[in-house]
Amino acid sequence: MKRTSGPVFALAVCLFAPLAGADLTIGDAAPRFQLDTWLKGEAVDVPMLQGRGVLVLEFWATWCGPCRASIPHLTRLQTQYAAQGLVIVGVTKQDDRNKLDAVRSFVQRQGDQMAYAVAFDKDGRTYDAYMRAAGQDGIPTAFVVDRSGRVAWIGSPFALDAVLPAVLAGTYDVDTARQAAVLRTQLLQIANPRAPQSGSERRKVDEEKLAAQVAEIDKLLERSPKQVDTWELKLLAYLQYESTRETALGVAEKAIAQFQGDATSLQSLATTLLRGNYGASFNKLATRAAQDALKVNPNDYSASLVYIQALAAQRNDTEIARFGAKLLKTLAGRPPDLHGFATTLAGLAGGQYTDLALRAVNDAIKARPTDAGYVQSKFFIMARGAKEPRDVRAVGREFLNKAQTDPVSLNAFASELLADPLLGDRYKELALEAAQRCHELSGGTNWEYVLTLAVAKLRHGATAEALEMFKKAVELCQDEEQKKALEARAQEFEKDKQP
């Protein structure tokens, strides 16, 4: 399983593009579960919910940062739509870094922050039936199964807001979504042709194919004009070429008008317009779409974050300060949302929103003082926001104290520090302390933790010791693909004395 990118703009609808040879795609019957252990909630299966409820199956792992970030979002969705029949199940499979005891401990620590069912897939049979069959290898990935038992949608859990209301209401056209997914694959092939041609010839062929594909998309829109992911597919068609950006603006205007009064679809459109850095005109439209979403529901958390992102794209610092202060009051007593607001602000370009992010994360810590994850976020917000190093170290040590029995969090902290060239040197003693403690807790049997400690020791100049630990990580690793990659790095390490 691969780590996915962060969730800053991940709220955009991710249309599933079936890979060649995929055995499971949108519209297919959802496979039955083959899950070994239910760690939270009651055991469910696809037949149990047919005609009664909508299922979201999310694949995740304890070591995956974006997966952990999605937990409050999934909890919010489960709470919001439970009465309409939504059942969310988080499924995680065993690997060297994700064993049953570690997962059980992680779920217990999450408490009511993870308010949905969680199951352990020891042999990976359910993972294979969904993820491998659908050609998916990145997590987190969510599958939506409608009331008829068909796979209705596949994508990022952060994009569920845009599709769940329609699936729950029975108005989501799965057949249209299936055809749109095929068209999206064809569009990507147009944008990245296998056989490069000369500039003018290739451009002519591309435009001819584009016109044919857009005609097919328009047929889908005639059939299902309220399907936001099809509108976003049409936007994608025109956004991929500089020469058709003006046309894309017109499509965006029509889409925003089409979804007036539909907060989730407007929010999704705003995020789609933001994620490609298409320029000032698109940022302005994104801001308008987010504003329109907030007119429908002024206190909508997800729409508020998209609005903040749109304002940042326009460099509207004055409005960010005003709206951010208002949002802080709205989120009082909601630590997961305060934390999400803080990390969103911290992820925006330039780092000029550090102080507002710190206010949000401090409020989250006050509401839930035992949560080491919030303190970890505060550390990185301060460190990357160029705060006084002495104060940053104090927060780092507070995190180490709170996470002293949690190897997953300790390793994530050390790894993130060491991956940042500036912070990894400035705060290398914290990375080493976290890695050593993690190594002790695991008894030296987890290859990833051993590898992290090897890199931390290398940063401190202990080259010989680091090399031996690197070889130990290779020896411990059981995953053949990972092992080959580690062996190659070990040889490079021994040759150059650096990973």
Buried (B, 14 or more C-beta within 10 A) or exposed (E): BEEBEEBBBBBBBBBBBBEEEBEBBBBBEBBEBBBBEBBBBEEBBBEBBBEEBBBBBBBBBBBBBBBBBBBBBBBBBBEEBBEEBBBBBBBBBBBBBBBBEBBBBBBEBBEEBBBBBBBBBBEBBBBBBBBBBBBBEBBBBBBBBBBEBBBBBBBBBBBBBBBBBBBBEEEBBBEBBBBBBBBBBBBEEBBEEEEEEEEEEEEEEBBEBBEEBBEBBEEBBEEBEBBBBBBBBBBBBBBBBEEBBEBBBEBBEEBBEBBEEBBBBBBBBBBBBBBBEBEEBBBBBBBBBBBBBBEBBEEBBBBBBBBBBBBBBBEBBEBBBEBBEEBBEEBEEBBBBBBBBBBBBBBBEEBBBBEBBBBBBBBBBEBBEEBBBBBBBBBBBBBBBEBEEEEBBEBBBBBBEBBBEBBBBBBBBBBBBBEBEEBBEBBBEBBBBBBBBBBEBBEBEBBBBBBBBBBBBBBEEBEEBBBEBBBBBBEBBEBEEBBEEBEEBBEEBEEEEEB
